[in-house]
Amino acid sequence: MKSGAADKVKLTQEDRAAVKEAARAAGPAEILVLWHFMTDHKEQFTKADWGFTCSQLGRRSEKLLRNVAKNFSWED
């Protein structure tokens, strides 16, 4: 069964704020789990919400990798 627009998750402003805060605080293992979850459930998100969530996770991933490259540590 192909999912339609009614089956899509629509994030509210509160949801977006929660995603942003969670991504900002996530550690390396949590980021990997979140990426895996998002990839498995991509069809359930609207294009805009998918893009927003991936953007937040991508920013955090980039910051974590930058920390490792500069400080040899995952810590912020």
N, C-alpha and C positions, 0 to 999 in steps of 0.2 A: 504494500500500500504506500503510495507516494504521499508525503505530508504536504498539506496546503498551508495557506497563510494563517488560517485559524489555529493551526497546530504550533505556530511559532511562539517562542518566548519573547515578550516585550519587556525590556528593562525600564523601570521607573527611574526618576531622578535619584531616589533613595537607593535603589539597586546599583545605579552607576557610582554613587558615592561610596557604597560598600565595596564594590569591585575595586575601585581606585585605592581605597584604604587597605584592603586585603592584599592587593598586588604590591603595594608599597612596603608592607611588612613581611612579605613571604620570603622564606629562605630557599636555598637551592632545591631541596627535595620537594618542597611545596610547589615551587614553580613547575617542576617536571610533572608532578601529579596534575596540576591545573592545565598544563598544555595538553596532556594526554586526555583529560576529561573534555576539554574544549574540542579537540579534534574528533573524538568519538561522538560528540553531540552537535556538531556543526550545523546540521540540517534543522535543528530545533531553534536556532537563533535567527533573528532578522539580520540582514546584511549589515545594517548600521551598528547593531549591538555586537555582532561578531567582530566587526572591525574595531570597535571601541575596546572590547575585552582583550583582543589580541594586541592592540596598541599598548594597553596598560601592562600586560604580561611581558611584552617585548621590551618596554622601558626598564622594567625591573630586571629582566634577564641581562640586558646591556649593562646596567649598573653593577650587578653581581660580578659579571665577567671583568668589568673595568677594575673592580676592587681586587680581584685575584691577580690581574696583570700588574697593578701598581703596588699592592700591599702584600701579595701572596696570602690573602685572607678573604673569606667570604663576608666578614663583618663590614658594616657600613662605617 
